[in-house]
Amino acid sequence: MKTIKLIDMTLRESSAVRENSLTFKEKLEIARSLDRLRVDVIELAPIGGSKADALSNKTIAAMVGTGLSAA
């Protein structure tokens, strides 16, 4: 039997488009939804130079049980 792993890049790709950037609450809601769907890996936006990016990624990682990846 073959195994299929699901990897979601929604949060990573949304950070690349600054005109439609998501709020922290929206990012957390998306991550929770993906976790409920049992997505294997949720890729987060790379941490830029700001402490807010690092705090956002740490908080999202703490809230979900899925493997998280910072691109």
PQR file of N, CA, C, O and H, with PARSE charges and radii, in Angstrom:
ATOM      1  N   MET A   1       0.841  -1.176   0.000 -0.4000 1.5000
ATOM      2  CA  MET A   1       0.000   0.000   0.000 -0.0000 2.0000
ATOM      3  C   MET A   1       0.890   1.246   0.000  0.5500 1.7000
ATOM      4  O   MET A   1       1.848   1.326   0.769 -0.5500 1.4000
ATOM      5  N   LYS A   2       0.579   2.202  -0.849 -0.4000 1.5000
ATOM      6  CA  LYS A   2       1.351   3.436  -0.936 -0.0000 2.0000
ATOM      7  C   LYS A   2       0.788   4.476   0.021  0.5500 1.7000
ATOM      8  O   LYS A   2      -0.408   4.493   0.311 -0.5500 1.4000
ATOM      9  H   LYS A   2      -0.199   2.138  -1.474  0.4000 1.0000
ATOM     10  N   THR A   3       1.664   5.333   0.501 -0.4000 1.5000
ATOM     11  CA  THR A   3       1.272   6.414   1.397 -0.0000 2.0000
ATOM     12  C   THR A   3       1.375   7.733   0.649  0.5500 1.7000
ATOM     13  O   THR A   3       2.340   7.976  -0.076 -0.5500 1.4000
ATOM     14  H   THR A   3       2.636   5.319   0.266  0.4000 1.0000
ATOM     15  N   ILE A   4       0.391   8.563   0.828 -0.4000 1.5000
ATOM     16  CA  ILE A   4       0.402   9.896   0.229 -0.0000 2.0000
ATOM     17  C   ILE A   4       0.555  10.912   1.354  0.5500 1.7000
ATOM     18  O   ILE A   4      -0.200  10.891   2.326 -0.5500 1.4000
ATOM     19  H   ILE A   4      -0.393   8.366   1.416  0.4000 1.0000
ATOM     20  N   LYS A   5       1.534  11.801   1.217 -0.4000 1.5000
ATOM     21  CA  LYS A   5       1.732  12.866   2.199 -0.0000 2.0000
ATOM     22  C   LYS A   5       1.209  14.162   1.606  0.5500 1.7000
ATOM     23  O   LYS A   5       1.460  14.477   0.443 -0.5500 1.4000
ATOM     24  H   LYS A   5       2.148  11.819   0.428  0.4000 1.0000
ATOM     25  N   LEU A   6       0.481  14.904   2.418 -0.4000 1.5000
ATOM     26  CA  LEU A   6      -0.061  16.192   1.989 -0.0000 2.0000
ATOM     27  C   LEU A   6       0.781  17.316   2.556  0.5500 1.7000
ATOM     28  O   LEU A   6       1.037  17.377   3.758 -0.5500 1.4000
ATOM     29  H   LEU A   6       0.277  14.648   3.363  0.4000 1.0000
ATOM     30  N   ILE A   7       1.209  18.207   1.670 -0.4000 1.5000
ATOM     31  CA  ILE A   7       1.998  19.367   2.066 -0.0000 2.0000
ATOM     32  C   ILE A   7       1.254  20.603   1.580  0.5500 1.7000
ATOM     33  O   ILE A   7       0.914  20.714   0.402 -0.5500 1.4000
ATOM     34  H   ILE A   7       1.002  18.157   0.693  0.4000 1.0000
ATOM     35  N   ASP A   8       1.004  21.532   2.500 -0.4000 1.5000
ATOM     36  CA  ASP A   8       0.278  22.744   2.138 -0.0000 2.0000
ATOM     37  C   ASP A   8       1.212  23.944   2.203  0.5500 1.7000
ATOM     38  O   ASP A   8       1.956  24.112   3.169 -0.5500 1.4000
ATOM     39  H   ASP A   8       1.280  21.442   3.457  0.4000 1.0000
ATOM     40  N   MET A   9       1.170  24.780   1.164 -0.4000 1.5000
ATOM     41  CA  MET A   9       2.030  25.954   1.091 -0.0000 2.0000
ATOM     42  C   MET A   9       1.235  27.259   1.119  0.5500 1.7000
ATOM     43  O   MET A   9       1.753  28.307   0.732 -0.5500 1.4000
ATOM     44  H   MET A   9       0.566  24.644   0.379  0.4000 1.0000
ATOM     45  N   THR A  10       0.002  27.204   1.566 -0.4000 1.5000
ATOM     46  CA  THR A  10      -0.856  28.389   1.566 -0.0000 2.0000
ATOM     47  C   THR A  10      -0.243  29.534   2.369  0.5500 1.7000
ATOM     48  O   THR A  10      -0.179  30.662   1.882 -0.5500 1.4000
ATOM     49  H   THR A  10      -0.419  26.353   1.880  0.4000 1.0000
ATOM     50  N   LEU A  11       0.203  29.259   3.582 -0.4000 1.5000
ATOM     51  CA  LEU A  11       0.748  30.316   4.435 -0.0000 2.0000
ATOM     52  C   LEU A  11       2.077  30.841   3.906  0.5500 1.7000
ATOM     53  O   LEU A  11       2.367  32.031   4.024 -0.5500 1.4000
ATOM     54  H   LEU A  11       0.150  28.342   3.977  0.4000 1.0000
ATOM     55  N   ARG A  12       2.881  29.963   3.325 -0.4000 1.5000
ATOM     56  CA  ARG A  12       4.159  30.409   2.768 -0.0000 2.0000
ATOM     57  C   ARG A  12       3.934  31.304   1.563  0.5500 1.7000
ATOM     58  O   ARG A  12       4.541  32.369   1.454 -0.5500 1.4000
ATOM     59  H   ARG A  12       2.646  28.996   3.229  0.4000 1.0000
ATOM     60  N   GLU A  13       3.063  30.876   0.659 -0.4000 1.5000
ATOM     61  CA  GLU A  13       2.831  31.641  -0.565 -0.0000 2.0000
ATOM     62  C   GLU A  13       2.074  32.942  -0.307  0.5500 1.7000
ATOM     63  O   GLU A  13       2.268  33.922  -1.028 -0.5500 1.4000
ATOM     64  H   GLU A  13       2.569  30.011   0.747  0.4000 1.0000
ATOM     65  N   SER A  14       1.221  32.963   0.704 -0.4000 1.5000
ATOM     66  CA  SER A  14       0.472  34.190   0.988 -0.0000 2.0000
ATOM     67  C   SER A  14       1.385  35.298   1.488  0.5500 1.7000
ATOM     68  O   SER A  14       1.064  36.479   1.347 -0.5500 1.4000
ATOM     69  H   SER A  14       1.064  32.167   1.290  0.4000 1.0000
ATOM     70  N   SER A  15       2.523  34.927   2.072 -0.4000 1.5000
ATOM     71  CA  SER A  15       3.459  35.953   2.547 -0.0000 2.0000
ATOM     72  C   SER A  15       4.207  36.605   1.391  0.5500 1.7000
ATOM     73  O   SER A  15       4.706  37.722   1.527 -0.5500 1.4000
ATOM     74  H   SER A  15       2.784  33.968   2.186  0.4000 1.0000
ATOM     75  N   ALA A  16       4.287  35.919   0.257 -0.4000 1.5000
ATOM     76  CA  ALA A  16       4.985  36.463  -0.902 -0.0000 2.0000
ATOM     77  C   ALA A  16       4.178  37.569  -1.583  0.5500 1.7000
ATOM     78  O   ALA A  16       4.739  38.415  -2.278 -0.5500 1.4000
ATOM     79  H   ALA A  16       3.881  35.012   0.146  0.4000 1.0000
ATOM     80  N   VAL A  17       2.871  37.556  -1.383 -0.4000 1.5000
ATOM     81  CA  VAL A  17       1.995  38.561  -1.992 -0.0000 2.0000
ATOM     82  C   VAL A  17       1.640  39.587  -0.919  0.5500 1.7000
ATOM     83  O   VAL A  17       0.735  39.366  -0.115 -0.5500 1.4000
ATOM     84  H   VAL A  17       2.415  36.868  -0.818  0.4000 1.0000
ATOM     85  N   ARG A  18       2.340  40.682  -0.911 -0.4000 1.5000
ATOM     86  CA  ARG A  18       2.161  41.691   0.146 -0.0000 2.0000
ATOM     87  C   ARG A  18       0.828  42.425   0.055  0.5500 1.7000
ATOM     88  O   ARG A  18       0.305  42.876   1.073 -0.5500 1.4000
ATOM     89  H   ARG A  18       3.075  40.861  -1.564  0.4000 1.0000
ATOM     90  N   GLU A  19       0.271  42.551  -1.147 -0.4000 1.5000
ATOM     91  CA  GLU A  19      -0.979  43.300  -1.290 -0.0000 2.0000
ATOM     92  C   GLU A  19      -2.158  42.586  -0.629  0.5500 1.7000
ATOM     93  O   GLU A  19      -3.135  43.229  -0.244 -0.5500 1.4000
ATOM     94  H   GLU A  19       0.696  42.185  -1.975  0.4000 1.0000
ATOM     95  N   ASN A  20      -2.072  41.270  -0.496 -0.4000 1.5000
ATOM     96  CA  ASN A  20      -3.142  40.492   0.129 -0.0000 2.0000
ATOM     97  C   ASN A  20      -2.627  39.719   1.332  0.5500 1.7000
ATOM     98  O   ASN A  20      -3.027  38.574   1.545 -0.5500 1.4000
ATOM     99  H   ASN A  20      -1.279  40.748  -0.809  0.4000 1.0000
ATOM    100  N   SER A  21      -1.752  40.323   2.117 -0.4000 1.5000
ATOM    101  CA  SER A  21      -1.188  39.588   3.240 -0.0000 2.0000
ATOM    102  C   SER A  21      -2.273  39.286   4.270  0.5500 1.7000
ATOM    103  O   SER A  21      -3.202  40.068   4.471 -0.5500 1.4000
ATOM    104  H   SER A  21      -1.427  41.253   1.943  0.4000 1.0000
ATOM    105  N   LEU A  22      -2.131  38.148   4.906 -0.4000 1.5000
ATOM    106  CA  LEU A  22      -3.106  37.689   5.879 -0.0000 2.0000
ATOM    107  C   LEU A  22      -2.793  38.252   7.259  0.5500 1.7000
ATOM    108  O   LEU A  22      -1.635  38.512   7.586 -0.5500 1.4000
ATOM    109  H   LEU A  22      -1.377  37.512   4.743  0.4000 1.0000
ATOM    110  N   THR A  23      -3.823  38.435   8.055 -0.4000 1.5000
ATOM    111  CA  THR A  23      -3.610  38.837   9.441 -0.0000 2.0000
ATOM    112  C   THR A  23      -3.163  37.619  10.237  0.5500 1.7000
ATOM    113  O   THR A  23      -3.283  36.485   9.773 -0.5500 1.4000
ATOM    114  H   THR A  23      -4.764  38.224   7.790  0.4000 1.0000
ATOM    115  N   PHE A  24      -2.652  37.860  11.431 -0.4000 1.5000
ATOM    116  CA  PHE A  24      -2.225  36.748  12.274 -0.0000 2.0000
ATOM    117  C   PHE A  24      -3.396  35.827  12.580  0.5500 1.7000
ATOM    118  O   PHE A  24      -3.245  34.605  12.571 -0.5500 1.4000
ATOM    119  H   PHE A  24      -2.554  38.781  11.808  0.4000 1.0000
ATOM    120  N   LYS A  25      -4.552  36.398  12.848 -0.4000 1.5000
ATOM    121  CA  LYS A  25      -5.742  35.598  13.156 -0.0000 2.0000
ATOM    122  C   LYS A  25      -6.122  34.708  11.971  0.5500 1.7000
ATOM    123  O   LYS A  25      -6.486  33.547  12.161 -0.5500 1.4000
ATOM    124  H   LYS A  25      -4.675  37.391  12.855  0.4000 1.0000
ATOM    125  N   GLU A  26      -6.039  35.245  10.752 -0.4000 1.5000
ATOM    126  CA  GLU A  26      -6.353  34.462   9.553 -0.0000 2.0000
ATOM    127  C   GLU A  26      -5.342  33.325   9.365  0.5500 1.7000
ATOM    128  O   GLU A  26      -5.720  32.207   9.016 -0.5500 1.4000
ATOM    129  H   GLU A  26      -5.743  36.188  10.598  0.4000 1.0000
ATOM    130  N   LYS A  27      -4.060  33.614   9.596 -0.4000 1.5000
ATOM    131  CA  LYS A  27      -3.029  32.577   9.479 -0.0000 2.0000
ATOM    132  C   LYS A  27      -3.283  31.453  10.475  0.5500 1.7000
ATOM    133  O   LYS A  27      -3.172  30.275  10.137 -0.5500 1.4000
ATOM    134  H   LYS A  27      -3.753  34.522   9.879  0.4000 1.0000
ATOM    135  N   LEU A  28      -3.621  31.821  11.692 -0.4000 1.5000
ATOM    136  CA  LEU A  28      -3.877  30.822  12.728 -0.0000 2.0000
ATOM    137  C   LEU A  28      -5.103  29.982  12.392  0.5500 1.7000
ATOM    138  O   LEU A  28      -5.105  28.770  12.607 -0.5500 1.4000
ATOM    139  H   LEU A  28      -3.712  32.778  11.968  0.4000 1.0000
ATOM    140  N   GLU A  29      -6.139  30.620  11.869 -0.4000 1.5000
ATOM    141  CA  GLU A  29      -7.351  29.897  11.474 -0.0000 2.0000
ATOM    142  C   GLU A  29      -7.064  28.911  10.334  0.5500 1.7000
ATOM    143  O   GLU A  29      -7.564  27.787  10.343 -0.5500 1.4000
ATOM    144  H   GLU A  29      -6.137  31.605  11.695  0.4000 1.0000
ATOM    145  N   ILE A  30      -6.270  29.329   9.369 -0.4000 1.5000
ATOM    146  CA  ILE A  30      -5.903  28.443   8.261 -0.0000 2.0000
ATOM    147  C   ILE A  30      -5.093  27.260   8.786  0.5500 1.7000
ATOM    148  O   ILE A  30      -5.346  26.116   8.409 -0.5500 1.4000
ATOM    149  H   ILE A  30      -5.863  30.242   9.361  0.4000 1.0000
ATOM    150  N   ALA A  31      -4.116  27.535   9.660 -0.4000 1.5000
ATOM    151  CA  ALA A  31      -3.284  26.466  10.213 -0.0000 2.0000
ATOM    152  C   ALA A  31      -4.125  25.469  11.008  0.5500 1.7000
ATOM    153  O   ALA A  31      -3.911  24.262  10.903 -0.5500 1.4000
ATOM    154  H   ALA A  31      -3.910  28.465   9.966  0.4000 1.0000
ATOM    155  N   ARG A  32      -5.064  25.953  11.790 -0.4000 1.5000
ATOM    156  CA  ARG A  32      -5.939  25.060  12.560 -0.0000 2.0000
ATOM    157  C   ARG A  32      -6.809  24.212  11.642  0.5500 1.7000
ATOM    158  O   ARG A  32      -7.010  23.025  11.898 -0.5500 1.4000
ATOM    159  H   ARG A  32      -5.238  26.934  11.875  0.4000 1.0000
ATOM    160  N   SER A  33      -7.324  24.814  10.575 -0.4000 1.5000
ATOM    161  CA  SER A  33      -8.142  24.067   9.619 -0.0000 2.0000
ATOM    162  C   SER A  33      -7.325  22.975   8.934  0.5500 1.7000
ATOM    163  O   SER A  33      -7.796  21.849   8.771 -0.5500 1.4000
ATOM    164  H   SER A  33      -7.161  25.779  10.367  0.4000 1.0000
ATOM    165  N   LEU A  34      -6.109  23.310   8.537 -0.4000 1.5000
ATOM    166  CA  LEU A  34      -5.239  22.321   7.904 -0.0000 2.0000
ATOM    167  C   LEU A  34      -4.881  21.201   8.877  0.5500 1.7000
ATOM    168  O   LEU A  34      -4.765  20.041   8.484 -0.5500 1.4000
ATOM    169  H   LEU A  34      -5.727  24.224   8.669  0.4000 1.0000
ATOM    170  N   ASP A  35      -4.709  21.554  10.140 -0.4000 1.5000
ATOM    171  CA  ASP A  35      -4.415  20.548  11.160 -0.0000 2.0000
ATOM    172  C   ASP A  35      -5.600  19.602  11.345  0.5500 1.7000
ATOM    173  O   ASP A  35      -5.417  18.393  11.487 -0.5500 1.4000
ATOM    174  H   ASP A  35      -4.804  22.497  10.460  0.4000 1.0000
ATOM    175  N   ARG A  36      -6.808  20.151  11.342 -0.4000 1.5000
ATOM    176  CA  ARG A  36      -8.010  19.312  11.460 -0.0000 2.0000
ATOM    177  C   ARG A  36      -8.149  18.378  10.255  0.5500 1.7000
ATOM    178  O   ARG A  36      -8.661  17.266  10.382 -0.5500 1.4000
ATOM    179  H   ARG A  36      -6.957  21.133  11.227  0.4000 1.0000
ATOM    180  N   LEU A  37      -7.695  18.830   9.098 -0.4000 1.5000
ATOM    181  CA  LEU A  37      -7.727  18.008   7.889 -0.0000 2.0000
ATOM    182  C   LEU A  37      -6.577  17.001   7.849  0.5500 1.7000
ATOM    183  O   LEU A  37      -6.469  16.208   6.914 -0.5500 1.4000
ATOM    184  H   LEU A  37      -7.279  19.734   8.994  0.4000 1.0000
ATOM    185  N   ARG A  38      -5.731  17.041   8.859 -0.4000 1.5000
ATOM    186  CA  ARG A  38      -4.585  16.136   8.996 -0.0000 2.0000
ATOM    187  C   ARG A  38      -3.582  16.258   7.845  0.5500 1.7000
ATOM    188  O   ARG A  38      -3.054  15.263   7.348 -0.5500 1.4000
ATOM    189  H   ARG A  38      -5.819  17.685   9.619  0.4000 1.0000
ATOM    190  N   VAL A  39      -3.334  17.513   7.436 -0.4000 1.5000
ATOM    191  CA  VAL A  39      -2.291  17.766   6.448 -0.0000 2.0000
ATOM    192  C   VAL A  39      -0.959  17.416   7.116  0.5500 1.7000
ATOM    193  O   VAL A  39      -0.725  17.796   8.263 -0.5500 1.4000
ATOM    194  H   VAL A  39      -3.762  18.321   7.840  0.4000 1.0000
ATOM    195  N   ASP A  40      -0.095  16.703   6.412 -0.4000 1.5000
ATOM    196  CA  ASP A  40       1.156  16.228   7.003 -0.0000 2.0000
ATOM    197  C   ASP A  40       2.145  17.353   7.301  0.5500 1.7000
ATOM    198  O   ASP A  40       2.788  17.345   8.351 -0.5500 1.4000
ATOM    199  H   ASP A  40      -0.285  16.395   5.480  0.4000 1.0000
ATOM    200  N   VAL A  41       2.275  18.319   6.392 -0.4000 1.5000
ATOM    201  CA  VAL A  41       3.228  19.413   6.564 -0.0000 2.0000
ATOM    202  C   VAL A  41       2.559  20.722   6.178  0.5500 1.7000
ATOM    203  O   VAL A  41       1.931  20.823   5.124 -0.5500 1.4000
ATOM    204  H   VAL A  41       1.753  18.325   5.539  0.4000 1.0000
ATOM    205  N   ILE A  42       2.698  21.718   7.039 -0.4000 1.5000
ATOM    206  CA  ILE A  42       2.221  23.070   6.749 -0.0000 2.0000
ATOM    207  C   ILE A  42       3.458  23.950   6.655  0.5500 1.7000
ATOM    208  O   ILE A  42       4.176  24.129   7.639 -0.5500 1.4000
ATOM    209  H   ILE A  42       3.208  21.636   7.895  0.4000 1.0000
ATOM    210  N   GLU A  43       3.702  24.489   5.490 -0.4000 1.5000
ATOM    211  CA  GLU A  43       4.877  25.335   5.312 -0.0000 2.0000
ATOM    212  C   GLU A  43       4.525  26.765   5.688  0.5500 1.7000
ATOM    213  O   GLU A  43       3.537  27.325   5.213 -0.5500 1.4000
ATOM    214  H   GLU A  43       3.119  24.343   4.690  0.4000 1.0000
ATOM    215  N   LEU A  44       5.353  27.345   6.552 -0.4000 1.5000
ATOM    216  CA  LEU A  44       5.153  28.718   6.994 -0.0000 2.0000
ATOM    217  C   LEU A  44       6.075  29.648   6.227  0.5500 1.7000
ATOM    218  O   LEU A  44       7.028  29.215   5.578 -0.5500 1.4000
ATOM    219  H   LEU A  44       6.156  26.890   6.938  0.4000 1.0000
ATOM    220  N   ALA A  45       5.773  30.931   6.315 -0.4000 1.5000
ATOM    221  CA  ALA A  45       6.605  31.927   5.648 -0.0000 2.0000
ATOM    222  C   ALA A  45       7.978  31.959   6.302  0.5500 1.7000
ATOM    223  O   ALA A  45       8.096  31.739   7.507 -0.5500 1.4000
ATOM    224  H   ALA A  45       4.999  31.283   6.842  0.4000 1.0000
ATOM    225  N   PRO A  46       9.017  32.230   5.517 -0.5600 1.5000
ATOM    226  CA  PRO A  46      10.342  32.342   6.119  0.2800 2.0000
ATOM    227  C   PRO A  46      10.374  33.519   7.098  0.5500 1.7000
ATOM    228  O   PRO A  46       9.704  34.532   6.899 -0.5500 1.4000
ATOM    229  N   ILE A  47      11.150  33.362   8.130 -0.4000 1.5000
ATOM    230  CA  ILE A  47      11.254  34.433   9.128 -0.0000 2.0000
ATOM    231  C   ILE A  47      12.161  35.508   8.567  0.5500 1.7000
ATOM    232  O   ILE A  47      13.336  35.273   8.283 -0.5500 1.4000
ATOM    233  H   ILE A  47      11.694  32.539   8.291  0.4000 1.0000
ATOM    234  N   GLY A  48      11.589  36.693   8.413 -0.4000 1.5000
ATOM    235  CA  GLY A  48      12.368  37.827   7.925 -0.0000 2.0000
ATOM    236  C   GLY A  48      13.214  38.382   9.058  0.5500 1.7000
ATOM    237  O   GLY A  48      13.715  37.627   9.891 -0.5500 1.4000
ATOM    238  H   GLY A  48      10.635  36.884   8.644  0.4000 1.0000
ATOM    239  N   GLY A  49      13.370  39.660   9.092 -0.4000 1.5000
ATOM    240  CA  GLY A  49      14.181  40.276  10.135 -0.0000 2.0000
ATOM    241  C   GLY A  49      13.379  40.684  11.357  0.5500 1.7000
ATOM    242  O   GLY A  49      13.951  41.096  12.366 -0.5500 1.4000
ATOM    243  H   GLY A  49      12.962  40.274   8.415  0.4000 1.0000
ATOM    244  N   SER A  50      12.062  40.575  11.276 -0.4000 1.5000
ATOM    245  CA  SER A  50      11.263  41.091  12.383 -0.0000 2.0000
ATOM    246  C   SER A  50      10.969  40.031  13.432  0.5500 1.7000
ATOM    247  O   SER A  50      10.858  38.844  13.125 -0.5500 1.4000
ATOM    248  H   SER A  50      11.597  40.241  10.457  0.4000 1.0000
ATOM    249  N   LYS A  51      10.847  40.475  14.666 -0.4000 1.5000
ATOM    250  CA  LYS A  51      10.503  39.576  15.766 -0.0000 2.0000
ATOM    251  C   LYS A  51       9.056  39.111  15.638  0.5500 1.7000
ATOM    252  O   LYS A  51       8.695  38.044  16.134 -0.5500 1.4000
ATOM    253  H   LYS A  51      10.938  41.439  14.916  0.4000 1.0000
ATOM    254  N   ALA A  52       8.232  39.916  14.972 -0.4000 1.5000
ATOM    255  CA  ALA A  52       6.821  39.560  14.791 -0.0000 2.0000
ATOM    256  C   ALA A  52       6.693  38.298  13.938  0.5500 1.7000
ATOM    257  O   ALA A  52       5.846  37.449  14.215 -0.5500 1.4000
ATOM    258  H   ALA A  52       8.526  40.783  14.570  0.4000 1.0000
ATOM    259  N   ASP A  53       7.526  38.169  12.905 -0.4000 1.5000
ATOM    260  CA  ASP A  53       7.509  36.969  12.057 -0.0000 2.0000
ATOM    261  C   ASP A  53       7.876  35.732  12.864  0.5500 1.7000
ATOM    262  O   ASP A  53       7.226  34.692  12.754 -0.5500 1.4000
ATOM    263  H   ASP A  53       8.214  38.859  12.680  0.4000 1.0000
ATOM    264  N   ALA A  54       8.910  35.850  13.665 -0.4000 1.5000
ATOM    265  CA  ALA A  54       9.358  34.717  14.484 -0.0000 2.0000
ATOM    266  C   ALA A  54       8.291  34.338  15.501  0.5500 1.7000
ATOM    267  O   ALA A  54       8.009  33.156  15.692 -0.5500 1.4000
ATOM    268  H   ALA A  54       9.438  36.695  13.754  0.4000 1.0000
ATOM    269  N   LEU A  55       7.703  35.323  16.149 -0.4000 1.5000
ATOM    270  CA  LEU A  55       6.667  35.063  17.146 -0.0000 2.0000
ATOM    271  C   LEU A  55       5.434  34.449  16.503  0.5500 1.7000
ATOM    272  O   LEU A  55       4.819  33.546  17.071 -0.5500 1.4000
ATOM    273  H   LEU A  55       7.933  36.284  15.993  0.4000 1.0000
ATOM    274  N   SER A  56       5.074  34.927  15.333 -0.4000 1.5000
ATOM    275  CA  SER A  56       3.924  34.389  14.603 -0.0000 2.0000
ATOM    276  C   SER A  56       4.134  32.919  14.276  0.5500 1.7000
ATOM    277  O   SER A  56       3.249  32.098  14.517 -0.5500 1.4000
ATOM    278  H   SER A  56       5.574  35.660  14.872  0.4000 1.0000
ATOM    279  N   ASN A  57       5.296  32.577  13.728 -0.4000 1.5000
ATOM    280  CA  ASN A  57       5.575  31.192  13.362 -0.0000 2.0000
ATOM    281  C   ASN A  57       5.640  30.284  14.585  0.5500 1.7000
ATOM    282  O   ASN A  57       5.151  29.156  14.539 -0.5500 1.4000
ATOM    283  H   ASN A  57       6.015  33.244  13.532  0.4000 1.0000
ATOM    284  N   LYS A  58       6.237  30.758  15.678 -0.4000 1.5000
ATOM    285  CA  LYS A  58       6.311  29.957  16.901 -0.0000 2.0000
ATOM    286  C   LYS A  58       4.926  29.703  17.471  0.5500 1.7000
ATOM    287  O   LYS A  58       4.640  28.600  17.936 -0.5500 1.4000
ATOM    288  H   LYS A  58       6.635  31.675  15.715  0.4000 1.0000
ATOM    289  N   THR A  59       4.067  30.707  17.441 -0.4000 1.5000
ATOM    290  CA  THR A  59       2.714  30.563  17.975 -0.0000 2.0000
ATOM    291  C   THR A  59       1.907  29.583  17.141  0.5500 1.7000
ATOM    292  O   THR A  59       1.212  28.728  17.689 -0.5500 1.4000
ATOM    293  H   THR A  59       4.300  31.603  17.063  0.4000 1.0000
ATOM    294  N   ILE A  60       1.992  29.700  15.827 -0.4000 1.5000
ATOM    295  CA  ILE A  60       1.265  28.780  14.947 -0.0000 2.0000
ATOM    296  C   ILE A  60       1.767  27.354  15.152  0.5500 1.7000
ATOM    297  O   ILE A  60       0.969  26.419  15.212 -0.5500 1.4000
ATOM    298  H   ILE A  60       2.557  30.395  15.382  0.4000 1.0000
ATOM    299  N   ALA A  61       3.078  27.183  15.260 -0.4000 1.5000
ATOM    300  CA  ALA A  61       3.642  25.847  15.469 -0.0000 2.0000
ATOM    301  C   ALA A  61       3.168  25.246  16.787  0.5500 1.7000
ATOM    302  O   ALA A  61       2.948  24.037  16.871 -0.5500 1.4000
ATOM    303  H   ALA A  61       3.726  27.942  15.212  0.4000 1.0000
ATOM    304  N   ALA A  62       3.011  26.069  17.811 -0.4000 1.5000
ATOM    305  CA  ALA A  62       2.565  25.568  19.110 -0.0000 2.0000
ATOM    306  C   ALA A  62       1.084  25.181  19.101  0.5500 1.7000
ATOM    307  O   ALA A  62       0.660  24.340  19.894 -0.5500 1.4000
ATOM    308  H   ALA A  62       3.190  27.050  17.744  0.4000 1.0000
ATOM    309  N   MET A  63       0.297  25.788  18.212 -0.4000 1.5000
ATOM    310  CA  MET A  63      -1.143  25.569  18.188 -0.0000 2.0000
ATOM    311  C   MET A  63      -1.567  24.342  17.386  0.5500 1.7000
ATOM    312  O   MET A  63      -2.680  23.847  17.566 -0.5500 1.4000
ATOM    313  H   MET A  63       0.641  26.472  17.568  0.4000 1.0000
ATOM    314  N   VAL A  64      -0.715  23.852  16.517 -0.4000 1.5000
ATOM    315  CA  VAL A  64      -1.090  22.710  15.684 -0.0000 2.0000
ATOM    316  C   VAL A  64      -0.173  21.529  15.967  0.5500 1.7000
ATOM    317  O   VAL A  64       0.944  21.701  16.454 -0.5500 1.4000
ATOM    318  H   VAL A  64       0.189  24.255  16.371  0.4000 1.0000
ATOM    319  N   GLY A  65      -0.649  20.338  15.662 -0.4000 1.5000
ATOM    320  CA  GLY A  65       0.124  19.143  15.924 -0.0000 2.0000
ATOM    321  C   GLY A  65       0.821  18.580  14.707  0.5500 1.7000
ATOM    322  O   GLY A  65       1.459  17.530  14.781 -0.5500 1.4000
ATOM    323  H   GLY A  65      -1.556  20.197  15.266  0.4000 1.0000
ATOM    324  N   THR A  66       0.704  19.277  13.580 -0.4000 1.5000
ATOM    325  CA  THR A  66       1.268  18.812  12.319 -0.0000 2.0000
ATOM    326  C   THR A  66       2.753  19.184  12.249  0.5500 1.7000
ATOM    327  O   THR A  66       3.218  20.056  12.983 -0.5500 1.4000
ATOM    328  H   THR A  66       0.186  20.130  13.520  0.4000 1.0000
ATOM    329  N   GLY A  67       3.477  18.525  11.373 -0.4000 1.5000
ATOM    330  CA  GLY A  67       4.857  18.920  11.127 -0.0000 2.0000
ATOM    331  C   GLY A  67       4.861  20.242  10.405  0.5500 1.7000
ATOM    332  O   GLY A  67       4.238  20.378   9.352 -0.5500 1.4000
ATOM    333  H   GLY A  67       3.100  17.817  10.777  0.4000 1.0000
ATOM    334  N   LEU A  68       5.560  21.227  10.961 -0.4000 1.5000
ATOM    335  CA  LEU A  68       5.612  22.538  10.343 -0.0000 2.0000
ATOM    336  C   LEU A  68       6.986  22.771   9.751  0.5500 1.7000
ATOM    337  O   LEU A  68       7.988  22.274  10.265 -0.5500 1.4000
ATOM    338  H   LEU A  68       6.066  21.116  11.816  0.4000 1.0000
ATOM    339  N   SER A  69       7.029  23.517   8.685 -0.4000 1.5000
ATOM    340  CA  SER A  69       8.280  23.790   8.011 -0.0000 2.0000
ATOM    341  C   SER A  69       8.347  25.260   7.670  0.5500 1.7000
ATOM    342  O   SER A  69       7.403  25.812   7.105 -0.5500 1.4000
ATOM    343  H   SER A  69       6.215  23.921   8.267  0.4000 1.0000
ATOM    344  N   ALA A  70       9.449  25.899   8.005 -0.4000 1.5000
ATOM    345  CA  ALA A  70       9.674  27.279   7.589 -0.0000 2.0000
ATOM    346  C   ALA A  70      10.539  27.235   6.337  0.5500 1.7000
ATOM    347  O   ALA A  70      11.670  26.751   6.367 -0.5500 1.4000
ATOM    348  H   ALA A  70      10.216  25.450   8.464  0.4000 1.0000
ATOM    349  N   ALA A  71      10.004  27.736   5.255 -0.4000 1.5000
ATOM    350  CA  ALA A  71      10.702  27.650   3.969 -0.0000 2.0000
ATOM    351  C   ALA A  71      11.911  28.544   3.941  0.5500 1.7000
ATOM    352  O   ALA A  71      12.617  28.597   2.934 -0.5500 1.4000
ATOM    353  H   ALA A  71       9.085  28.129   5.230  0.4000 1.0000
TER
END
